[in-house]
Amino acid sequence: MSCMSTLAAAADAPAASAADGDSAWFTRSDAAKESQPHWMTPVVTVTPRLEQEFRFDQQWQYRSAGVSAMNEGLGKGLELITSPNTELIVGEPGYQVIRGPHGKSTQGFADDTFLLKYRVSAANEENGNYIVTGFMGVSVPSGDSAITTGHYIFTPTLAAGKGWGTREHGYDIQSTLSISVPDRNMALLGEPIVWNTAFQAHISEVWWPEIETQFTHFAGGPNDGKNQTMLTAGLVLGRFPLIDRLHFAIGAGYQKTIGGFRTFNNAWQVTARAPF
């Protein structure tokens, strides 16, 4: 081989290696998605499915005594399928603005969050239509002083789902059960136990209407022993093809707290996703 040929081959090698790596990554992530149900991720409930996308949410929450809270980002972010059975979510710190009844406001970035999913068992619509997954979430006290919890918070979660029907039409139930454990200062933060369940239908190619419930039991902290129940009516549209493997989905939900105790009254949440 001539000197010029050798140099040309060396110059092409990094590009070829990068392309091969990208191809292997997408082949692995596509196989992981194909081996599980193809449901849509709900508006609130974290899906037990492995997903690969970028997600940005925004929420407007209305509390008692004229207090409102806006959260841009809501801790969503980049979701990557890192192996045939695992997913890593690197959350985007939400920017929060809390306004009081007399025009006073508190604002700043919330803490960084990370979530690791491990899929224990799954089958797609043709082979059982179910999934079981374990999560481990971590919140890092990196936010602005007015917003941060000031502590590491660990959130182990058990998630599962079952569907009926086909990929084109059907319905499913996706549910998670979690407990959030701070590294210390239990008296201030407590250990809330949260049970989320989404009842979802797939009524046409891109329409995914849903009803979600969220039950929170506050263990420890200032709300020790109290319970809160929230209902969400939502709709997600997607996945619309954009360029090559890139798709788009958008949705919204209205949340209402019912019963006696409540940390807020109602909220609107919008969600935008770019699966790839």
C-alpha positions, 0 to 999 in steps of 0.5 A: 500500500502506498503512503498516500493510500495509508494516510487516506485509510487512516483519515477515514477510520475515525469516521467509520468507527463513529458511524459503526458505533452509532449504528450499534447503539441504535440497533441495540436500542431499537431491539430493546424497544421492539421487545416491549409494549409500544405504549405512549409515556403518560403525562405524569406517571413515569413509564416502566418502558425503556424509552429513548428521547428528549423531553421537556415539560412545563407545569402551572400549579395553583395552591391555596391563599393565592399562591401559584408555582410555575416549573419550566423543565419539571426535571425531564431531560435526556433519556437513553437506552444504555443496554438491552435492559437499562435506561438512564435519564439525565434530568434537566433542572426545572426553573421554578417561579413561586408567586405569593398573593402580594406580588412577592416571588421566589425563583431559581433552578431546582436540583439535578436529578438522575434515574436508572431503569432496569427492565426485569421482564417484558413482552410486546403486544404479540407475545403477552403485552406486559412489562416489569421494571425497577427504578432508582432515582437520585436528586442532587442538592445542586439547585439555587438556595431558594429552591434546593432541598439541600439534601440527596434524595434516593427514590427506589421504585417498582413499576409495571404495566399490562396492555390489551389489544394491538399496537394500533388499537388497545388500552393499557395500565401503567403503575409505579410505587415509590418511596423518597428517602433523604440522606438526613433531616427526615423531620423536615423532608419526610419519606413520602410514598407515592403510587401513580397509575395511568389508564391509557387508551390508543384509539387511533394512530396518534391519539392516546387519551388517559386518566391518571391517579396519584396517591401520596402518603406522607410519612414523617416530615411536617405532613406526617400521616396525611394522604393526598389524592390527585386525578389527571385527565390527559391526552398525548398525540404522537409519534409523528415522524420528523427526520430519519429516526427522529419523531415528535409527541406532544400532550397536556393534562389537567390535574385536580387534587381531591379530598381533604388534605392537599399541597395544591389545588389544581395544575396544568401540565404540557409535555413535548417529546422527541423520541429517536 
